[in-house]
Amino acid sequence: MHHPGTSPPERAVIEHFVRQAVYRRLGKTVPAAANAPSPLVVNVSARHCHLTRDAVEQLFGQGYELQVHKWLYQDGHFAARETVTLIGPRSRVISNLRILGPCRDINQVELAYTDAVALGFDVPLRLSGDIEDTPGCMLMGPSGFLEMPQGVIRARRHVHMHPDDAAFYGVNNQDSIKLRVAGPCAVTFDDVLVRVDEQVKLEAHIDTDEGNACNLKPDTHCELTR
């Protein structure tokens, strides 16, 4: 049963547990990857923004609450129905920039490298939340403008892990691991930052440039390696 506040099961999740059940039904030893405590889900993170409650009200009106467009893989997180227009250097714009919820304590815009080039930004590669000395921009909503003095980044590729997953892969918070993506455009991404938290499910995030480079599909086999 699908519970409110959570996304439907990812294909990788279903395949992981089916694979485990088949191996055990046949009386075979479950391979290490299939015996992992959690299935590995790899998602492409398209350009988006995170906003504070004050910023949402400034852009959409006093007391405005973000509406859920689509629940994301991490419980309680969602892509909002609401979008904004980003105004960059020399008045170049990106319209329909999706807001991700829930609200955060900082305002942050995450772009892929090609997005930044199109806007005329020199955007640093940063961990989410590390926005000191980053470029700013202007956001426009139906009820007003928000001037961000900083907060535009290209998010460093990373993987969210529960402590059980970190123990299985032999890593700690802030360590790096490799992400191998199979298929006709197979590639291995080095230096994938590990982010360990008891409240998360195993999920790797790459941006649209990286996802396009490896032609990532829902059925593409991916694995984490040291």
N, C-alpha and C positions, 0 to 999 in steps of 0.2 A: 504494500500500500504506500502511496506517495503522501508524505506529510507536508502540510503548509510550511513554507520557509526553507524547503530543500528542493534541489533540482531532481528531475527524473534520473534513474540510474544511467551512468555513462556506459557505452558499449564495452569499454575495457573492464569495467566492474563486473558486468554480467559474464564476460568471457573468462575472467579470472576465477570466479567461483564455479563455473561450469567445468573448467579445466581441472580444478582440484577434485570435484566430485567424480569426474570420469576416471582420473588416475586411481582414485581410491576404490571405485567400483570394480575396476579391472585388477585390483590388487597390486598395482605397480607403485614404485617409489615416486613420489611427487618431486619433480625437478626443483632446484633451489628457487628459481624465479617464481614458479607457480606456488611455492610454499611460503612466499613472502606474506607477512601479516596483512598487507593491504595491496590492492591492485594499483598499478601505476597509471594515472590519468595525465595526459599531456594536452594542454589547451593553449591555443593561440590567443594572446591578449591584444585585441585591437585597440586603437587609440581611444582614450577615455579620460575622464576627470573624476577626482574625488573632491567633495566640497564640505565645508562646515555648515551647520544649520543656519548661521547668520548669512552665509553666502547664498544659500538656497533662497532665503527670504528676500535678499537683495535682488536676486535675479527673477524670482517668480511671485513675490508678494508676501506680505506679512502673514505668518502662520502657515505658510504652504508646506505640505508634506509630500515627499517623493513617492511616486506610485510605481509598483512593481511591473516591469515589462517581462522580465524573465529571471527566474532564480538561477544563480550560479552554482558551481559544484560545491563550494564551501558553504556550509549551512549558515543561513541568515544573511548571506550576501546576494545582491541582485543587480541586474542591469535595469535602470529606471526607464520609465516611459519618456521622461524628460530629456531633452538635449539642449545644448547651447551652441552659440557661434563663437569660435575662437578667432580673435583678431591679432595677427602677429606683426612682425616688422614690416614696414612699408605698406601697411594696411592689407596684407595678404590674409585671406580668411580660410577657415575650415568650418563648414556648417554641419549641423547635426552631430556634434561631438557628444557622445553618450555619457551620462552621469552614472556612476556606480554607487550603490548604497550598501549599507547605511551611511549616514553622515560621519565624517571624521573630524579630528581636531585641527587639521591643516587643509589648505587648498593645494591641490596638486594636479598637474596635467601630464599624462604619459603618452608619448608619441614614439612611433618607429622612426628610424633614421631617414627614410624617404619622406615621411610626413614633415620632419624638421627641415629638410632641404627645400621642400616645396614652399614652406612658410618663410624661409630665410633665417631660421634659427641655427645657432651653434649650441646644440643641446648636449650636456654631459651625460655619461652613462652612470646612473646612480641606483642605489638601493632605495626602494620606496620609503618615503619619509625623510630622506636625506636631501633637503632642498636648499641648504645654505649655499650662497653664491651661485645660484642657478638663474637662468633668464626668467623674466616675467612676461605677462601677456594681458590682454583684455578679453573678458568673456561677456557675451551679450545674451540676455534672456528676454522673455516677453515683458518683464516689468522693470528692467534696469540693466545697468552695466556693473561689472565687478573688475576692478583693476588689481591684478596680482603682481606685486613687485618682484616676486620670485616664485618658483614652483614648477617650471616646465622641465621635464627630464625624459631621458630614454631609460626605461626600467631595465636594470640588469637581469638577465635570465636567472631563474631561481626555482627551487623546488620546496614546497611546503611539506613538512614531515611531522607526524606524531612521534613522540619518543620511542614507541615500539618500532616504527619504521627506521628511525635513526640507528637504533641498536642493531637491527637486521643488516643495514648497509654499512655499519661500522663508522659512522660519522657523528660529529657534534654540531651544534648550532654555529653558524658562520663558517663551517668548513666548505670545501668545494668538492663537487663530484662531476662525473661525465654523464651526459645524456646521449645515448646512441639511438638514432632513428633509422630504421631499416627502409627497404623499398627501392624503387628505381633511382631515386635521388638521395640515396643513403648518405648520412652525414653524422659525425660525432661532435656534439657541442661540448667543449671543455669549459672548465671554470663556471659550473652551474652552482650558484650560492645555495647552501642548505639553510633553511629557516625552520627551526624546531619549535613546536607549540603543542600543548596538550589538546587544544581546541580545534585542530585542523585535521583534514584528510590528506593522504598522499597525492600531491598534484604538482606537476611542473608547468611553469609558464614561460613561453617564448613569445616574441613579438611577431607582427605580421611579416616583416622582412625575413625573419628566421623561418617562420612557418612556410612561406612561399618557397624559400630556398630548398627545403627538404620535401616539399609537396606533401605536407602532413595531412592525412585523411583520418576519419574515425576508426578505420580498420588497420592503420599503420602500426606495425610492431615497434615498441619503444622499450628501452631498458636503461637502468642506471648502473654505471660501473665505476670502480675506483681507478 
